[in-house]
Amino acid sequence: MSSDRKAIFLTIVGPEKVIRAVSAMEKTEGLSVSPPKPVDSLADAVDSVLGPDEIKQLLEFATVTLEFGTAAIGFISALKTALASDDATTKPEVHVLNGRTNEEILIINEKTDEAAAKKAIESSAEK
Amino acid sequence: MIPILQFDPATLTLWYDTQLLAASRSSREVGLALHYAIDGQEDWLKCLVRQQHDQWVETRCASVASAVWHEKRHFLDFVLTNYGAMRVRQFFQIYVNLRTFLGITQQHGPILVPLDRSLDPDRCAMMNVAINDPDLKKLALFVEKSKSMILDDRRPAPSRFGGIEIGGEAIFECIAYHLQLGKVHRVFGEDILGRVQNDNPSRRDIGLKYQWIYTVLKESGLLEAELVSDDVFLVRDEPLLPLLFAALAGRYYGQTQTRTESTSSYHPGERLASLIYHLGDRASEYARLSTMDAWDRVNLACSTIFGRSVLEEIDADYDQEEKRIEHYRKAKIDDDPLKAYEEFHELRGRFIRILKEDPGQILDQAKWSDEMVNRLHPFVVCAAPAGVIGTPPTGFSRLSGYSHPETDYEAVPDARWWWSAMRDESELEENDSRLRLRHQRTWIDVVSDLAPMAKLLIDGNRMRSMVGPEISAVKIRIERQTGVSLVVDPLSRHPAEKMDISHWYYITGRDRFRCQVTHRIVRAPHGRMLGPWDVRRRPAFREALLGYLKGGMRQRMLLATWRDWSPWLVCDEIGEIFDATPLEHSVFS
């Protein structure tokens, strides 16, 4: 995680609906979320039927810029709200990654403890 | 998933993994089946399959041949249909701008790839880059718009089976799968058809991906289809392809769309829904039409609801494409991509003529099977992800590989290898019945240079490729040529690799392999398959391997780690050591 004492950069990856909901949240002091983008171009080669297949999930991502402190809690809370409002049968989750290295910090779902999540995010910034 | 055969829309080529085939049971027979199907040598193919006493070999030969027919249909649909041509054009738009891109980058600071990520100020701030040049920005905007279009097309629609794709790519898959099975039935008979259908461990996913259209159209009353077992349909398919083709005749090039509450002329999924709605009034009548009558009916339906018939939409699109090519000619665009696009346009013209003069060849399952598919000849690329020492065999031209400079290759044969090679094709004669692109030389340049560069700009290293280094090698080349630094976005530094050893056992039909590290025999279901990108992201694993070996063995392993981009097959113990070594996230940045 980047920390020049001003900003922590994260990448959040998850289902389109959830990421769009989080991206749409209003910019608040110490927190901004970029517009969502697809993770993959979906323009790669077309495989033959021969062989095991997988249904690809369409994932989107957003870049989150936040400052140490209360901004992290607000962000995690907004993420949990977006996850809880998704009516999918299997409850979705969002991967929170170090923006610069892509190292996974934690996975957030609607049951995630916010304080623990905040600690994980801020500790990884100090590495 | 480890693909054995692929169609690449960026280059219109058919790729096969020669090493995966060679590792298979009865590799000679399976390889022959592949080549007979590629060359349209159906009598030889039938002979080959009939001769097999082993049922696994018999089924697998038929499956591989049918996979080739599947990909050949993609070749036709990507060239002929408006949706397919749009997808191809997205690559060509980048190809024609590559020279400009390379010129601009020489004066520019570090650039973020995929290029559209450069439009995100937060992302740029994070990676300490910025995009200043207006032409670079324009190219980045184009990449962003293309991705957005494909995402709109591929967004799953809700259904009681979960989200299912119903867009252009999904329709392509339905068409290709339907026709491949039809041809298997015609060539090999019902028994082998049943076995080919079962020759896949992910039957449920197959159903969702390739057969959703039967369910949708059956429930709309537009297709007579019966589910005879869990996942096998019996279909009266005469009216099927005309309807799907009408859906693929979308309107692009910024043309005015027709949109009402119940219709949209734009994306294939929207067009399909519009047609289903419109034809629904007399659905049972449609379901009983012949292919030609159904084709007339959908053309009429499109005229009514969209203002243009299918053929008129195709003509309009082809006309726009002609204007686009003329614009490139006047702008004195780079010769190579222009030549390739002109050939694409020429071939598309041939397909359009066939669609107008004898539509059955494209829309009728039997006619397609008997008269058309064996005429189709996409260029063929032989991929060897592990690298093959030396030069490609006679009859193949190298596309990618490595030759260590100033080396006596007789003395050090390991210092030279190839990863991919295109099969040489003779010149196209004037009255040639083969349907293919004209000059192979033009397309060799597309495959070896233009496409990898474009893929880097579109998706960083993330776009899946049979040959891992084709994209990362081009990054190094661009940086050396221009002096610019291309920063790969952290999210796109490598493809998402999901390696499952059971896939390898299934594809090869083998029940054992020799661990590539310990050389011990590993028997199914044991063993691990390590992705080539994952191996390189764990440099400590490689160092441990090299540290264990001495002298010549060490040197060979070092060369192998540079050369071998195939998945590594290892025993469980080595797999555990691999899992325990830390990931280095900055590799491939």
Boltz contact constraints between the chains, C-beta under 6 A:
constraints:
  - contact:
      token1: [A, 9]
      token2: [B, 126]
      max_distance: 6.0
  - contact:
      token1: [A, 34]
      token2: [B, 120]
      max_distance: 6.0
  - contact:
      token1: [A, 34]
      token2: [B, 122]
      max_distance: 6.0
  - contact:
      token1: [A, 38]
      token2: [B, 147]
      max_distance: 6.0
  - contact:
      token1: [A, 38]
      token2: [B, 151]
      max_distance: 6.0
  - contact:
      token1: [A, 41]
      token2: [B, 147]
      max_distance: 6.0
  - contact:
      token1: [A, 41]
      token2: [B, 458]
      max_distance: 6.0
  - contact:
      token1: [A, 41]
      token2: [B, 459]
      max_distance: 6.0
  - contact:
      token1: [A, 42]
      token2: [B, 150]
      max_distance: 6.0
  - contact:
      token1: [A, 42]
      token2: [B, 154]
      max_distance: 6.0
  - contact:
      token1: [A, 43]
      token2: [B, 150]
      max_distance: 6.0
  - contact:
      token1: [A, 44]
      token2: [B, 463]
      max_distance: 6.0
  - contact:
      token1: [A, 44]
      token2: [B, 464]
      max_distance: 6.0
  - contact:
      token1: [A, 45]
      token2: [B, 6]
      max_distance: 6.0
  - contact:
      token1: [A, 45]
      token2: [B, 8]
      max_distance: 6.0
  - contact:
      token1: [A, 46]
      token2: [B, 7]
      max_distance: 6.0
  - contact:
      token1: [A, 46]
      token2: [B, 74]
      max_distance: 6.0
  - contact:
      token1: [A, 47]
      token2: [B, 3]
      max_distance: 6.0
  - contact:
      token1: [A, 47]
      token2: [B, 6]
      max_distance: 6.0
  - contact:
      token1: [A, 48]
      token2: [B, 5]
      max_distance: 6.0
  - contact:
      token1: [A, 48]
      token2: [B, 67]
      max_distance: 6.0
  - contact:
      token1: [A, 48]
      token2: [B, 70]
      max_distance: 6.0
  - contact:
      token1: [A, 48]
      token2: [B, 71]
      max_distance: 6.0
  - contact:
      token1: [A, 49]
      token2: [B, 67]
      max_distance: 6.0
  - contact:
      token1: [A, 49]
      token2: [B, 70]
      max_distance: 6.0
  - contact:
      token1: [A, 50]
      token2: [B, 4]
      max_distance: 6.0
  - contact:
      token1: [A, 50]
      token2: [B, 63]
      max_distance: 6.0
  - contact:
      token1: [A, 50]
      token2: [B, 67]
      max_distance: 6.0
  - contact:
      token1: [A, 51]
      token2: [B, 507]
      max_distance: 6.0
  - contact:
      token1: [A, 52]
      token2: [B, 1]
      max_distance: 6.0
  - contact:
      token1: [A, 52]
      token2: [B, 201]
      max_distance: 6.0
  - contact:
      token1: [A, 52]
      token2: [B, 202]
      max_distance: 6.0
  - contact:
      token1: [A, 52]
      token2: [B, 503]
      max_distance: 6.0
  - contact:
      token1: [A, 53]
      token2: [B, 202]
      max_distance: 6.0
  - contact:
      token1: [A, 53]
      token2: [B, 205]
      max_distance: 6.0
  - contact:
      token1: [A, 55]
      token2: [B, 205]
      max_distance: 6.0
  - contact:
      token1: [A, 63]
      token2: [B, 122]
      max_distance: 6.0
  - contact:
      token1: [A, 63]
      token2: [B, 123]
      max_distance: 6.0
  - contact:
      token1: [A, 65]
      token2: [B, 122]
      max_distance: 6.0
  - contact:
      token1: [A, 99]
      token2: [B, 126]
      max_distance: 6.0
  - contact:
      token1: [A, 101]
      token2: [B, 585]
      max_distance: 6.0
  - contact:
      token1: [A, 102]
      token2: [B, 490]
      max_distance: 6.0
  - contact:
      token1: [A, 102]
      token2: [B, 585]
      max_distance: 6.0
  - contact:
      token1: [A, 103]
      token2: [B, 585]
      max_distance: 6.0
